[in-house]
Amino acid sequence: MFLQLKNSGNYRWVICGLLFFATTINYMDRQILGLLAPVLQTEIGWSESEYAWIVTAFQAAYAIGLISFGWFIDKFGTKIGYTLSITGWSIAAVAHAAVTTVFGFGVARFGLGLSEAGNFPAAQKAVAEWFPKKERALTTGIYNSGANIGAVLAPAVVPWLTVMYGWQEAFIAVGALGFIWIIFWWKIYAKPEQVTNLTKEEFDYIHSDPPEPSAEKIPWASLLRYRQTWAFVIGKFMTDPIWWFYLYWLPKYLNKEYGLTITGLGLPLITIYMMTSIGSIGGGWLSSHLIQKGWEINKARKTTMLVAALLVVSIIIASQVTDLWTSVILIGIAAAAHQGWSANIFTTASDMFPKKAVASVTGLGGMAGSVGGMIFAPFIGYILEWTGSYFIPFIISGTAYLIALGIFHLLAPKLEPAKM
């Protein structure tokens, strides 16, 4: 199958497949803690606020890792950067099995966040290297849907591993998957000009965009001078924390509000994250489709982002219903809309910046999203201890995207490339 794809002039989709599987593993590793939170809360005895600080440890490290990996990948290349990232996070994921205290989990999460941060800067740079602009949102939506597939596989596999073998073995089994991926990545990935059996037709198609201005060296700090950078950074700062909220608190929310145990969480969470896969691919497809229909990139991206921002409002209604499956569907719509938003805001980095700066800009935005998550996570923990209700977090989650889109449009009204 691989040879058929390669010889048919679709080698770039093999690259997309690699990015998809890496993102799937990435999210399986990070979601285990949320799934096991009800079990570990009983076994280790942490409070809501202590759990929030464990989550914050991951996000603090993720912020540091994003800005570091963004610079590293732009300097040393996608292949080496991705390899370093997934090796580090696989080791950290397995290491969770060796800890039994709140502090120990905080340290393990810090190591996981630091190394997992390389996934999206590396993946987005690979997309910029292998795909023309008219395909990038769709490609981003496809590989980003790996986050949703990982979030589906984790609740399908982790409860079974935990019941059969124990929670430590669940961390070890899932964490080891990254080492298998590295073998395929190292054998397959290279820049298009380094792949000798890439067809001329596909090579020309990949490079069909107008030539980019020469940019031999772009220090990441200099990127902060551009309005386009701040549009991307603020958009990520305001909306990434909502996705973290889904990952880490949905199992706890369903446990608290509807009494679901670890074995009962599987089907509702699988339903939600299957819906997010549709949102991720659908959001990427929509803006790419509109561009192919003749829409300007600016109009296509922002129209799709507006649709997503409006659909996210369903999360507010979810907090007011009493039926489990009505709540699951409404949360699923909001989470799917987030992924449609994410596929497009990620792509705006390559719309506005040359390939040599894409990983750095993506890293800056991701870092901002993690800082937002560091603020939001303790806030959620204290709100839940104070009120016992998810209503306030759901209100914030439902309104953040419309505000973020307004700010994004003010800073990048035409989505024009930065004049570097």
Sequence and secondary structure as in RCSB ss.txt:
>XXXX:A:sequence
MFLQLKNSGNYRWVICGLLFFATTINYMDRQILGLLAPVLQTEIGWSESEYAWIVTAFQAAYAIGLISFGWFIDK
FGTKIGYTLSITGWSIAAVAHAAVTTVFGFGVARFGLGLSEAGNFPAAQKAVAEWFPKKERALTTGIYNSGANIG
AVLAPAVVPWLTVMYGWQEAFIAVGALGFIWIIFWWKIYAKPEQVTNLTKEEFDYIHSDPPEPSAEKIPWASLLR
YRQTWAFVIGKFMTDPIWWFYLYWLPKYLNKEYGLTITGLGLPLITIYMMTSIGSIGGGWLSSHLIQKGWEINKA
RKTTMLVAALLVVSIIIASQVTDLWTSVILIGIAAAAHQGWSANIFTTASDMFPKKAVASVTGLGGMAGSVGGMI
FAPFIGYILEWTGSYFIPFIISGTAYLIALGIFHLLAPKLEPAKM
>XXXX:A:secstr
 HHHHHHTT HHHHHHHHHHHHHHHHHHHHHHHHHHHHHHHHHH   HHHHHHHHHHHHHHHHHHHHHHHHHHHH
H HHHHHHHHHHHHHHHHHHGGG  SHHHHHHHHHHHHHHHTTHHHHHHHHHHHHS HHHHHHHHHHHHHHHHHH
HHHHHHHHHHHHHHT HHHHHHHHHTHHHHHHHHHHHH   GGG TTS HHHHHHHT S      S   GGGGGG
 HHHHHHHHHHHHHHHHHHHHHHHHHHHHHHHH   TTTSHHHHHHHHHHHHHHHHHHHHHHHHHHHTT  HHHH
HHHHHHHHHHHTTHHHHHTT   HHHHHHHHHHHHHHHHHHHHHHHHHHHHHS HHHHHHHHHHHHHHHHHHHHH
HHHHHHHHHHHH  SHHHHHHHHHHHHHHHHHHHHH SS      
